[in-house]
């Protein structure tokens, strides 16, 4: 611990994938410099509130709108709102007086990082995905430093500004991954649809489990459903006589990964970083409507290195999913090979590397 006081603003949100890297960096700064202060400027959405609840940060939000995927009128409104959003961000930055503004993705980062640039405050961004979103692509032109998670994303950013660091993980995840030991008689399958859940993943899982109920003596399920499908999934497992822990949203992910032997998941960058840190084999079902199909591209390097099996949502049937789950449950050697490949791809040092680079940007 050091006596230095750092004032850090982190901006981003809308999904856990954007928020959790920022939380990891913020907590690492506070652990190292306990006198420091952190302000999160987000979207004010429920996802942000859930992820940030109970943490040692100040939080606030500004009104802003994204441009991608909008019609002409919506895009015009978003452009007209940008100056107002930037002025609102400048006011919040003046009040907080940060030494560094760190963007983690999502449209809210645009006006906040622009405001910081106009005010002469040091700036950096973290890009989690294989294909950066519109906000980070634009911001990459003028921020001081760019941190990347996935090889290949560097092509979208100016040479000399970026560093391939990996995706920063919260300290409790890193500690749990290092302490992880395999145990127990029954395997645990962890099903994740991302912080907002995934209806198609939920229905595919229920349908596939109807076809392999004979495996349930050797398999237990933990399933994160998202708010809309929680009751449907819980009832579905109950009707099949399957013991499953079902919740719309889990907060103690370290505990869940520590219990897991196999993960069925979307291919969000933060989920992939967490899963590789724990050395877990994966069946990936990328979200087909992700911007620039980035989830599929996120998963490609895991498939290439043998850490994951991936299906497009369109091609995957209940029968195919049931068959893949059955193969992996029965083939311990395959699970072990995939898990070892996943761990080789992990970058548990990402948080420490990013914090060290951030320190270089902050005036002494």
MARZAGU-161800 format. One record per residue (C-alpha): residue in one letter; chain; x, y, z. Coordinates in nm, 4 decimals, padded with zeros to 6 digits. Each point is the difference from the previous one (the first is absolute). Layout:
N
NODE res chain       c1       c2       c3
NODE   A     A        X        Y        Z
...
***
This chain:
364
NODE res chain       c1       c2       c3
NODE   X     A  00.0000  00.0000  00.0000
NODE   X     A  00.1166  00.3520 -00.0775
NODE   X     A -00.0959  00.3412  00.1305
NODE   X     A -00.0590  00.1576 -00.3404
NODE   X     A -00.3509  00.1299 -00.0698
NODE   X     A -00.1364 -00.0656 -00.3485
NODE   X     A -00.3287  00.1334 -00.1351
NODE   X     A -00.1216 -00.2279 -00.2761
NODE   X     A -00.3109  00.0213 -00.2171
NODE   X     A -00.1170 -00.3137 -00.1766
NODE   X     A -00.2649  00.0305 -00.2676
NODE   X     A -00.2011 -00.2674 -00.1749
NODE   X     A -00.2848 -00.2382  00.0596
NODE   X     A -00.3159 -00.1526 -00.1312
NODE   X     A  00.1308 -00.3555  00.0358
NODE   X     A  00.2057 -00.1860  00.2567
NODE   X     A  00.2616 -00.0563 -00.2696
NODE   X     A  00.0685  00.3713 -00.0075
NODE   X     A -00.0252  00.0555  00.3745
NODE   X     A  00.2020 -00.2841  00.1501
NODE   X     A  00.3382  00.0955 -00.1554
NODE   X     A -00.0487  00.3499  00.1363
NODE   X     A -00.0881 -00.1369  00.3428
NODE   X     A  00.3152 -00.2137 -00.0051
NODE   X     A  00.2231  00.2989 -00.0739
NODE   X     A -00.1777  00.2213  00.2541
NODE   X     A  00.0310 -00.2565  00.2792
NODE   X     A  00.3677 -00.0574 -00.0783
NODE   X     A  00.0673  00.3758  00.0238
NODE   X     A -00.1866  00.0214  00.3326
NODE   X     A  00.1855 -00.3028  00.1386
NODE   X     A  00.3349  00.1512 -00.0858
NODE   X     A -00.0880  00.3612  00.0866
NODE   X     A -00.2686 -00.0098  00.2747
NODE   X     A -00.0313  00.3806  00.0130
NODE   X     A -00.1108  00.0101 -00.3624
NODE   X     A -00.3482  00.0732 -00.1306
NODE   X     A -00.1831 -00.1515 -00.2967
NODE   X     A -00.3038  00.1336 -00.1844
NODE   X     A -00.1921 -00.2167 -00.2467
NODE   X     A -00.1890  00.1932 -00.2683
NODE   X     A -00.2429 -00.2421 -00.1591
NODE   X     A -00.3355 -00.0388 -00.1648
NODE   X     A -00.2161 -00.0230  00.3112
NODE   X     A -00.1467 -00.3279 -00.1281
NODE   X     A -00.0974 -00.2844  00.2321
NODE   X     A  00.3001 -00.2068 -00.1114
NODE   X     A  00.2349  00.2764  00.1128
NODE   X     A -00.1736  00.0296  00.3359
NODE   X     A  00.0227 -00.3755  00.0635
NODE   X     A  00.3667 -00.0257 -00.0917
NODE   X     A  00.1051  00.3055  00.2014
NODE   X     A -00.2160 -00.0610  00.3090
NODE   X     A  00.1952 -00.0201  00.3242
NODE   X     A  00.3333  00.1081 -00.1493
NODE   X     A  00.2239  00.2800  00.1274
NODE   X     A -00.0666  00.2339 -00.2892
NODE   X     A -00.2001  00.3111 -00.0584
NODE   X     A -00.2409 -00.0431 -00.2902
NODE   X     A -00.1847  00.2362 -00.2282
NODE   X     A -00.1412  00.0015 -00.3526
NODE   X     A -00.0574  00.2296 -00.2951
NODE   X     A -00.2598 -00.0054 -00.2762
NODE   X     A  00.1465 -00.1201 -00.3267
NODE   X     A -00.1034 -00.2092 -00.2995
NODE   X     A  00.1823 -00.2408 -00.2288
NODE   X     A  00.0105  00.0388 -00.3787
NODE   X     A  00.0470 -00.3533 -00.1266
NODE   X     A -00.3097 -00.1773 -00.1282
NODE   X     A -00.2211  00.3099  00.0224
NODE   X     A -00.2262  00.1455 -00.2640
NODE   X     A  00.0581  00.3494 -00.1392
NODE   X     A -00.2148  00.1816  00.2560
NODE   X     A  00.1508 -00.1894  00.2927
NODE   X     A  00.3514  00.0657 -00.1288
NODE   X     A -00.0769  00.3701 -00.0427
NODE   X     A -00.1326  00.0185  00.3551
NODE   X     A  00.3121 -00.1764  00.1345
NODE   X     A  00.2267  00.2431 -00.1878
NODE   X     A -00.1924  00.2998  00.1294
NODE   X     A  00.0243 -00.1373  00.3527
NODE   X     A  00.3780 -00.0527 -00.0159
NODE   X     A  00.0969  00.3649  00.0800
NODE   X     A -00.2389 -00.0005  00.2972
NODE   X     A  00.1366 -00.3339  00.1209
NODE   X     A  00.3551  00.1300 -00.0335
NODE   X     A -00.0845  00.3153  00.1991
NODE   X     A -00.1626 -00.2137  00.2692
NODE   X     A  00.3117 -00.2189  00.0119
NODE   X     A  00.2245  00.3069  00.0276
NODE   X     A -00.1990  00.1193  00.2984
NODE   X     A  00.0407 -00.3343  00.1771
NODE   X     A  00.3722 -00.0076 -00.0767
NODE   X     A  00.0447  00.3556  00.1324
NODE   X     A -00.1674 -00.1008  00.3249
NODE   X     A  00.1988 -00.3214  00.0455
NODE   X     A  00.3360  00.1255 -00.1378
NODE   X     A  00.1359 -00.3344 -00.1275
NODE   X     A  00.3606 -00.0563 -00.1005
NODE   X     A -00.0985 -00.2728 -00.2451
NODE   X     A -00.3156 -00.0980 -00.1884
NODE   X     A -00.0248 -00.3663 -00.1002
NODE   X     A -00.2580 -00.1117 -00.2571
NODE   X     A -00.1226 -00.3605 -00.0063
NODE   X     A -00.2473  00.0121 -00.2893
NODE   X     A -00.3584  00.0884 -00.0726
NODE   X     A -00.1400  00.3186 -00.1492
NODE   X     A  00.0219  00.1916  00.3288
NODE   X     A  00.3803 -00.0043 -00.0282
NODE   X     A -00.0056  00.2293 -00.3041
NODE   X     A -00.1056  00.3272  00.1651
NODE   X     A  00.1926 -00.0754  00.3217
NODE   X     A  00.3329 -00.0675 -00.1754
NODE   X     A -00.0579  00.2943 -00.2359
NODE   X     A -00.0613  00.2258  00.2991
NODE   X     A  00.3180 -00.1243  00.1664
NODE   X     A  00.2010  00.0634 -00.3151
NODE   X     A -00.1343  00.3550 -00.0298
NODE   X     A  00.0938  00.0599  00.3660
NODE   X     A  00.3554 -00.1332 -00.0403
NODE   X     A -00.0524 -00.3044  00.2228
NODE   X     A  00.1940 -00.3203 -00.0760
NODE   X     A -00.2137 -00.2642 -00.1702
NODE   X     A  00.0111 -00.3684 -00.0858
NODE   X     A -00.2429 -00.2653 -00.1192
NODE   X     A -00.0326 -00.3746  00.0297
NODE   X     A -00.1449 -00.2002 -00.2879
NODE   X     A -00.1283 -00.3411  00.1054
NODE   X     A -00.1116 -00.1382 -00.3352
NODE   X     A  00.1603 -00.1218 -00.3206
NODE   X     A -00.1780  00.2773 -00.1933
NODE   X     A -00.0242  00.3333  00.1840
NODE   X     A -00.3258  00.1850  00.0289
NODE   X     A -00.0574  00.3337 -00.1688
NODE   X     A  00.0761  00.2027  00.3138
NODE   X     A  00.3410 -00.1567  00.0577
NODE   X     A  00.0939  00.0158 -00.3682
NODE   X     A -00.0589  00.3764  00.0002
NODE   X     A  00.1603  00.0508  00.3420
NODE   X     A  00.3107 -00.1936 -00.1011
NODE   X     A  00.1063  00.2921 -00.2185
NODE   X     A  00.0588  00.2390  00.2893
NODE   X     A  00.0342 -00.1879  00.3306
NODE   X     A  00.3462 -00.0383  00.1513
NODE   X     A  00.0000 -00.3805  00.0358
NODE   X     A -00.2019 -00.2980 -00.1286
NODE   X     A -00.0146 -00.3393  00.1737
NODE   X     A -00.1147 -00.3034 -00.1994
NODE   X     A -00.1299 -00.3423  00.1029
NODE   X     A -00.0042 -00.2116 -00.3147
NODE   X     A  00.2684 -00.0405 -00.2684
NODE   X     A -00.1028  00.1542 -00.3303
NODE   X     A -00.1844  00.2999  00.1415
NODE   X     A  00.3159  00.2122 -00.0292
NODE   X     A -00.0703  00.0514 -00.3727
NODE   X     A -00.2738  00.2486  00.0921
NODE   X     A  00.2259  00.2334  00.1985
NODE   X     A  00.2978  00.2297 -00.0656
NODE   X     A  00.3393 -00.1682  00.0249
NODE   X     A  00.2026  00.0895  00.3067
NODE   X     A -00.3021  00.0676  00.2224
NODE   X     A -00.1240 -00.3493  00.0755
NODE   X     A  00.1159 -00.2879  00.2173
NODE   X     A -00.1379 -00.3546  00.0054
NODE   X     A -00.0634 -00.0475  00.3727
NODE   X     A -00.2943 -00.2375  00.0202
NODE   X     A -00.3222  00.0707  00.1848
NODE   X     A  00.0417  00.1220  00.3598
NODE   X     A -00.1608 -00.2303  00.2554
NODE   X     A -00.1193  00.0833  00.3483
NODE   X     A  00.2375 -00.1109  00.2746
NODE   X     A -00.2439 -00.2498  00.1505
NODE   X     A -00.0092 -00.1850 -00.3327
NODE   X     A  00.3781 -00.0155 -00.0316
NODE   X     A  00.0398 -00.1259  00.3572
NODE   X     A -00.2726 -00.2626 -00.0469
NODE   X     A  00.1469 -00.1161 -00.3327
NODE   X     A  00.3430 -00.0489  00.1571
NODE   X     A -00.1494 -00.1949  00.2911
NODE   X     A -00.2330 -00.2133 -00.2114
NODE   X     A  00.0032 -00.3733  00.0684
NODE   X     A -00.2110 -00.2678 -00.1619
NODE   X     A -00.2013 -00.2148  00.2339
NODE   X     A -00.3432 -00.1638  00.0250
NODE   X     A -00.1772 -00.2908 -00.1626
NODE   X     A -00.2382  00.1993 -00.2196
NODE   X     A  00.1045  00.2366 -00.2750
NODE   X     A -00.1342  00.3541  00.0021
NODE   X     A -00.1068  00.1724 -00.3219
NODE   X     A -00.0184  00.3785  00.0147
NODE   X     A -00.2370  00.1633 -00.2511
NODE   X     A  00.0468  00.3720 -00.0719
NODE   X     A -00.1857  00.2250 -00.2398
NODE   X     A  00.1846  00.3201  00.0871
NODE   X     A -00.1039  00.2580  00.2573
NODE   X     A -00.3394  00.0502 -00.1666
NODE   X     A -00.0695 -00.3692 -00.0586
NODE   X     A -00.0657 -00.1697 -00.3352
NODE   X     A -00.3424 -00.1414 -00.0832
NODE   X     A  00.1211 -00.2328 -00.2754
NODE   X     A  00.2761 -00.1437  00.2198
NODE   X     A -00.2619 -00.0598  00.2697
NODE   X     A -00.2405 -00.1844 -00.2304
NODE   X     A  00.2779 -00.2017 -00.1639
NODE   X     A  00.1195 -00.1143  00.3409
NODE   X     A -00.3443 -00.1093  00.1152
NODE   X     A -00.0637 -00.1807 -00.3276
NODE   X     A  00.3366 -00.1767  00.0042
NODE   X     A -00.0382 -00.1131  00.3608
NODE   X     A -00.3253 -00.1751 -00.0873
NODE   X     A  00.2097 -00.2259 -00.2221
NODE   X     A  00.2705 -00.0837  00.2548
NODE   X     A -00.1799 -00.0333  00.3329
NODE   X     A  00.1893 -00.3282  00.0401
NODE   X     A  00.3160  00.2051  00.0645
NODE   X     A -00.1391  00.1802  00.3013
NODE   X     A  00.1425 -00.2475  00.2503
NODE   X     A  00.3424  00.1295 -00.0995
NODE   X     A -00.0839  00.3630 -00.0853
NODE   X     A -00.1323  00.3048  00.1815
NODE   X     A -00.0866  00.3392 -00.1495
NODE   X     A  00.0471  00.3638  00.0946
NODE   X     A -00.1903  00.2219 -00.2434
NODE   X     A  00.0012  00.3799 -00.0259
NODE   X     A -00.3122  00.0860 -00.1965
NODE   X     A -00.0530  00.3750 -00.0121
NODE   X     A -00.3040  00.1576  00.1593
NODE   X     A -00.2645 -00.0917 -00.2575
NODE   X     A  00.0568 -00.3773 -00.0068
NODE   X     A  00.0847 -00.0807  00.3607
NODE   X     A -00.3335 -00.1562  00.0918
NODE   X     A -00.0370 -00.1831 -00.3312
NODE   X     A  00.3414 -00.1650  00.0345
NODE   X     A -00.0464 -00.0871  00.3661
NODE   X     A -00.3375 -00.1609 -00.0763
NODE   X     A  00.1425 -00.1820 -00.3023
NODE   X     A  00.2741 -00.1684  00.1997
NODE   X     A -00.2430 -00.0855  00.2783
NODE   X     A -00.2383 -00.1689 -00.2445
NODE   X     A  00.2916 -00.2061 -00.1327
NODE   X     A  00.0961 -00.1017  00.3533
NODE   X     A  00.3379  00.1734 -00.0369
NODE   X     A  00.1682  00.1630  00.2985
NODE   X     A  00.1188  00.3410 -00.1162
NODE   X     A  00.1014  00.3277  00.1597
NODE   X     A -00.1783  00.2645 -00.2061
NODE   X     A  00.0240  00.3783  00.0318
NODE   X     A -00.0572  00.3030 -00.2199
NODE   X     A  00.3359  00.1462  00.1001
NODE   X     A  00.2889 -00.1263  00.2118
NODE   X     A  00.2420  00.2309  00.1788
NODE   X     A  00.2491 -00.2508  00.1463
NODE   X     A  00.1447 -00.1227 -00.3281
NODE   X     A  00.3203 -00.1193  00.1669
NODE   X     A -00.1990 -00.2605  00.1914
NODE   X     A -00.1873 -00.1136 -00.3106
NODE   X     A  00.3103 -00.0434 -00.2144
NODE   X     A  00.1704 -00.1848  00.2860
NODE   X     A -00.2832 -00.2535  00.0012
NODE   X     A -00.0173 -00.0381 -00.3782
NODE   X     A  00.1477 -00.2765 -00.2167
NODE   X     A -00.1579  00.1105 -00.3294
NODE   X     A -00.1439  00.3294 -00.1248
NODE   X     A -00.2761  00.0568 -00.2565
NODE   X     A  00.0006  00.3670 -00.0865
NODE   X     A -00.0313  00.2920 -00.2326
NODE   X     A  00.3394  00.1313 -00.1135
NODE   X     A  00.0231  00.3372  00.1702
NODE   X     A  00.3610  00.1034  00.0566
NODE   X     A -00.0184  00.0266  00.3781
NODE   X     A -00.1618 -00.3426  00.0350
NODE   X     A  00.2732 -00.1496 -00.2197
NODE   X     A  00.2742  00.1664  00.2040
NODE   X     A -00.1506 -00.1285  00.3240
NODE   X     A -00.0536 -00.3516 -00.1331
NODE   X     A  00.3543 -00.0314 -00.1357
NODE   X     A  00.1412  00.1200  00.3335
NODE   X     A -00.1716 -00.2960  00.1661
NODE   X     A  00.1122 -00.2403 -00.2718
NODE   X     A -00.3499 -00.1151 -00.0917
NODE   X     A -00.1073 -00.1699 -00.3252
NODE   X     A -00.2693  00.1926 -00.1861
NODE   X     A -00.2913 -00.0520 -00.2358
NODE   X     A -00.0544  00.3430 -00.1539
NODE   X     A -00.3189  00.1329 -00.1624
NODE   X     A  00.0851  00.3555 -00.1151
NODE   X     A -00.2722  00.2614  00.0029
NODE   X     A -00.0863  00.0275 -00.3713
NODE   X     A -00.1021  00.3666  00.0112
NODE   X     A  00.3122  00.1323  00.1731
NODE   X     A  00.1464  00.2995 -00.1819
NODE   X     A  00.2277 -00.1124 -00.2854
NODE   X     A -00.0577 -00.3611  00.1098
NODE   X     A  00.2696  00.0615  00.2608
NODE   X     A -00.1036 -00.2836  00.2332
NODE   X     A  00.0648 -00.2616 -00.2652
NODE   X     A  00.3360  00.1588 -00.0709
NODE   X     A  00.0728  00.0146  00.3747
NODE   X     A -00.0411 -00.3752  00.0183
NODE   X     A  00.2013 -00.0912 -00.3087
NODE   X     A  00.3410  00.0125  00.1640
NODE   X     A -00.1231 -00.2234  00.2829
NODE   X     A -00.1282 -00.2541 -00.2510
NODE   X     A  00.3237  00.0236 -00.1994
NODE   X     A  00.2050 -00.0805  00.3106
NODE   X     A -00.2246 -00.2850  00.1137
NODE   X     A -00.1581  00.1683  00.3031
NODE   X     A -00.3562  00.0162 -00.1323
NODE   X     A -00.2580 -00.1499 -00.2326
NODE   X     A -00.2133  00.2658 -00.1714
NODE   X     A -00.3318 -00.0115 -00.1847
NODE   X     A -00.1924  00.2787 -00.1623
NODE   X     A -00.3420  00.0409  00.1540
NODE   X     A -00.1583 -00.0669 -00.3388
NODE   X     A  00.1664 -00.3384 -00.0468
NODE   X     A -00.0284 -00.1243  00.3580
NODE   X     A -00.2909 -00.2302  00.0805
NODE   X     A -00.1049 -00.1567  00.3272
NODE   X     A  00.1260 -00.3346 -00.1330
NODE   X     A  00.3437  00.1392 -00.0873
NODE   X     A  00.0368  00.1705  00.3356
NODE   X     A -00.1095 -00.3150  00.1836
NODE   X     A  00.2563 -00.2013 -00.1969
NODE   X     A  00.2870  00.2406  00.0783
NODE   X     A -00.0858  00.0154  00.3687
NODE   X     A -00.0181 -00.3784  00.0138
NODE   X     A  00.3401 -00.0385 -00.1685
NODE   X     A  00.1717  00.2433  00.2349
NODE   X     A -00.1637 -00.1381  00.3135
NODE   X     A  00.1157 -00.3501 -00.0931
NODE   X     A  00.3469  00.0918 -00.1288
NODE   X     A  00.2120  00.1192  00.2896
NODE   X     A  00.3181  00.0094 -00.2105
NODE   X     A -00.1616  00.2334 -00.2533
NODE   X     A -00.1180  00.2315  00.2770
NODE   X     A  00.3505  00.0008  00.1432
NODE   X     A  00.1598  00.0814 -00.3381
NODE   X     A -00.2463  00.2838 -00.0621
NODE   X     A  00.0466  00.1352  00.3519
NODE   X     A  00.3777  00.0022 -00.0362
NODE   X     A -00.0313  00.1831 -00.3322
NODE   X     A -00.2301  00.2550  00.1638
NODE   X     A  00.2452  00.0644  00.2814
NODE   X     A  00.2846  00.0524 -00.2500
NODE   X     A -00.2049  00.2799 -00.1593
NODE   X     A -00.0792  00.1701  00.3307
NODE   X     A  00.1601  00.3309  00.0927
NODE   X     A -00.0415  00.0251  00.3786
NODE   X     A  00.2596  00.2768  00.0098
NODE   X     A -00.2179  00.2357 -00.2111
NODE   X     A -00.1240  00.2112  00.2907
NODE   X     A  00.3481  00.0578  00.1397
NODE   X     A  00.1388  00.0903 -00.3433
NODE   X     A -00.2793  00.2502 -00.0663
NODE   X     A  00.0331  00.1610  00.3432
NODE   X     A  00.3751  00.0409 -00.0525
NODE   X     A -00.0601  00.1671 -00.3382
NODE   X     A -00.2677  00.2258  00.1495
NODE   X     A  00.2411  00.1123  00.2698
NODE   X     A  00.2363  00.1239 -00.2717
NODE   X     A -00.2764  00.2278 -00.1342
NODE   X     A -00.0767  00.1584  00.3376
NODE   X     A  00.2058  00.3049  00.0982
NODE   X     A  00.2219 -00.0723  00.3017
***
